[in-house]
Amino acid sequence: MRERQASGHLMALVCVVVWGSTFVVSKSLLEHLQPIQLMLLRFTLAYIALWIIHPKWYFRWKEEWRFLLMALFANTLYCWAENTAITLTQTTNVSILVSTTPIITAVVMAVFHRDERLSRGQALGFGIAFCGVVLVVFNGAVALHVRPAGDLLALLAAASWSAYGMLLRRWSGEYDSVLITRKLMFYGALTVLPMVLATGLPEDVTGLLTWANAAKLGYLGFVGSALCYLFWGRAVQRLGVLKANLYIYMVPLVTLLVGAVVLHERVTLMGAAGIALVIGGMVLGTLRSGG
């Protein structure tokens, strides 16, 4: 049991480290592609990789709606809402509001699944970690402006990922985790394709035809999507949706550290304090305590 939980924590940690770095990797690719086009490429590459790993055909009319629904929340709606929110409000707002996913999940679980409610100690840990996220995101540059449309879309992204976690919790025991992830990528690509066709294909792809950009696309598709969605599904199975979602607090932290190393961005005292709060809150949030 302890080994199973330890592997779940490790998989969740790998996911947030990779996802935190994908913001930096995606930045240069978005000079050549629209966000929705990059989404389609990521999902398609991930689907190809997962089909090679799990080349077994599986299709049941009565069950496909489950995979479609999870893909809509985990891929299409989440990515669209987050990317669109960034164009309508500050990145700071989006980072903070998307990080409310663990809180939204905890509230939903408290209402519908009372057997998995947070203890007082865990709730305190969630709160401390969220405060740390706020400090990490600001990193010394406190400037938060309310812009309703973008902010609501950021919250929609958080709620969408929370909904995916709840659905995954319900159905993950019935299917192989590789199959679930492959289906997510297939329906993610399928539902994004009409949006790409509506906005138009990229006019000039010559900028993408370099080894460096090919490596970045491979990293986003094979590692950021295929591997990490697979790991995330298994982490939810082994830890539960509450503990797994707690790791989402680490995504802005990883982005901050990667930005400091790769882009030489400065980490302020506020950012360092936020890192400490995130780590401390996560440790407290994963402990079992009464109350």
Steps between C-alpha positions, in 0.01 A plus 500: 500500500780741591687417181184562297448839666867590460485425127183712478676796661798455268278492189310811609831676567633409155180638344517839669874537431438434129184713483674784677777491238261480204406867542860596424529247214169609344596868505732479199268270303213748540701739286417272207167346604174605658429333836218291352732376223764401754232312695408297190863409434556397863192278512577342162861418588390360835233284336752354253742417783229339712368297206850358451513411872144363511401393142190317613173617344225581750167656408165463678216731399353490850830603659664742257311794647701453820830554321357789300375669815835462677683631192273803480583594859867395512610611154265714294320716755789528744760601241265729308382680815854544637652617171211738429511637854865597451397720206227673702658553841840504667706183509524555876124479535487184291777327694333570835146416392595177320679398821164494680443152351586316826265729694213447254560125512500500881168689510338263249629196688370639829153537350472174303751266665504560871722197558787686329467841659812686605599491865565833671874452468472419132273799439757721671770351277294573188454861614869551581606354165257729315641805680843381390378479139385863516845612621677287239287642219551860608874449572544859615288665229163547668256610233162329496218647293153349482392437142177301524499317164855370524479430872179300459661297221797425727258376766324295232834335419549416868148359529549304178815326628324430828208342311746285303654379825160403638409310182838329495450399861170338405605310186874439525452164668305364201761556227871471439666835571681503163167447323337788691787735417497397133127562480545842666753600234283369216190687608708802597637521145158424349323779691780753446522438123181695411629796703831491311321480164276792600795722592715385208816297462840659563606717207873435534639187664859545386590637842403165653725299270803499726643228722451720806130560433448134408650404835272747678192361323610148587545599863155658517326214319681190622598611850266786595187333362542124446725413794368754749129436440576130541692564822230735627231237451702250699577758769126566545442124527765459768466822700141606443394814316549729802863416569590484131347843431700646788807467278351754258615766746856418391451591133557879544793419729667285234430764233668761721809284554530398134460864398779594740736234360414515128384859454709648784192651662549629854356317801416755771469453874122486450541219248734308732252536787227372271707194411542421869126539565405280204731220613394531865132511413529197274673298770228597749226434242614143436506404868207319654371673809184498694227760513 
